[in-house]
Amino acid sequence: MNLKTRLLTVTFISGAMVMVFEIIGARILAPYIGTSFYVWTALIGVVLASLSLGYHLGGKWIDKKPQEDLLAYSLFAAGLSLLLVLFVKDVFLQWVIQHVKGIRASALISTIVLFVPPSLFFGSISPMVSKLILKDLDKAGKTMGSVFAYSSIGSLLGTFMAGFVLIPSFSLSVILAGLIVISISLSLYLFFIRKQWIGVVLSFAVVVILLFFISQDKKNDSYVYQGESSYNSIKIYPTIDYQSGDSILMMQLGKQRAGAMSLKGRPLPFNYLYYFRLAEYFTPQFESALMLGGAAYSFPKYFLEKYPSSTIDVIEIDEKLTEIAQEYFNLNVNHSRLHIFHEDARTYLNSSKKNYNVIYSDTFRNAVSLPYQLTTVEAVQKQYDMLKPGGVVLVNVIQAVEGKSSLFLQAELKTFQQVFPQVFLFADAGPEYRDRIQSTIIIALKSDQEYTLKSSDIGLDTLLSKVVNEPILLSQKVLTDDYAPVDYLAFRGL
């Protein structure tokens, strides 16, 4: 392989690795600080700044010493930087969420520490390659164009590979380890060509150690299932529910509890799910229901057993979760009264012509906020229009009732009040614990009927007693498709 071909190949591969690293970077950050536009802004901005600094430094370094050795050193340094990310990412991100306040600060600090070094060294490669293959000034434009074209095509391939192949097929640690092996192997190859034997030995040692680490890094035996889908990092494991003390099989998406099944026969695994029973009080003898969010299908399974004359449609964006619920959580996907749609809940609301008596919403982008496209007045209006007369919407929101940890709840309540004639709020910990972050249930009624909020059913009456009667100051704006800073509001009080 001649010099030009070799160097352009290195440019192509490094361009691909940059984009794979950036895309999996969002998945690395998601379990700890979410996937909000703040996280993406910080990630894209920091990577672009790091690449730009790498272009500048790479040009300076290669002007001082125009040799392939420098290219090998940059690739080796990039590999070592990625190795550091592999080993420290979870410990460091855990430290960030414990010690750094505010989602913007958390996103910036996390991306700067984890993504600057690898991106900088990858950025230094293109100017080095340009200098090394530039022999004729009359053809400088063509040469530079070739270098950036190879880098851009590599980046394009890396983008599609990461999103369509790697993330759905491999764990993030395996993908990251693969990037390290490729980067260090390229440096080893260049060191070998240049007869830089110390570099060869060091590169070979790093690759061997990493491959040994990968071979020994077996999945945690405490997990019944561990894997990746196109949307989530998924773990299934037995544990004890901290509220009920019940033995449960937990579904965890990233760091978030997403669903469960009692291992001792308890009807529902989490206390907040019982508030969905209040549909019985507000719209008795309902026949049809829609549930936004399936995950482990805890409530849909309960619904099918509890209401034998009613049907339920479930919207779950991640088809993999449905497969897992079928295998591990006793979901019968062929039940005659259950219909599952795998798409974004908002697109279903936009396009469906069906009408329901009840709409349940239990979708979360992170521990404290809903996907923003489901929170807006436009989405709420879609739900209102989809309800039959006298219908009800029940939404689970994890917030405080008042105080700085209630900003998102204030905005969402105000948004529902913009559309529905009656809106109630229930607080699982009790309305007296107004400043405690807890499961709160928004219940919006397509009816002007007055309710006593009393029931002869002891279970329902207990739930109804958790209504928040005292006025809540709603200081936030109504959420719209044009203005929905959901994650900012949700994280303000954390």
Buried (B, 14 or more C-beta within 10 A) or exposed (E): EEEBEBBBBBBBBBBBBBBBBBBBBBBBBBBBBBBBBBBBBBBBEBBEBBBEBBBBBBBEBBEEEEBBBBBBBBBBBBBBBBBBBBEEBBEBBEBBBEEBEBBBBBBBBBBBBBBBBBBBBBBBBBBBBBBBBBEEEEEEEEBBEBBBBBBBBBBEBBBEBBBEEBBBEBBBBEBBBBBBBBBBBBBBBBBBBBEBEEBBEBBBEBBEEBEEBBEEEEEEEEBBBBBBBEBBBBBBBBBEBEEBEBBBBBBBBBBBBBBBBBBEEBBBBBBBBBBBBBBBBBBEEBEBBBBBBBBBBBBBBBBBEBBEEBBBBBBBBBBBBBEBBBEBBEBEEEBEBBBBBBEBBBEBBEEBEEEBBBBBBBBBBBBBBBBBBBBBBBBBBBBBEBBBEBBBBBBBBBBBBBBEBBBBBBBBBBBBBBBBEBBBBBBBBBBEEBEBBBBBBBBBBBBEEEBEBEBEEEEBEEBBEBBBEEEBEBEBBBBBEEEBBBBBBBBBBB
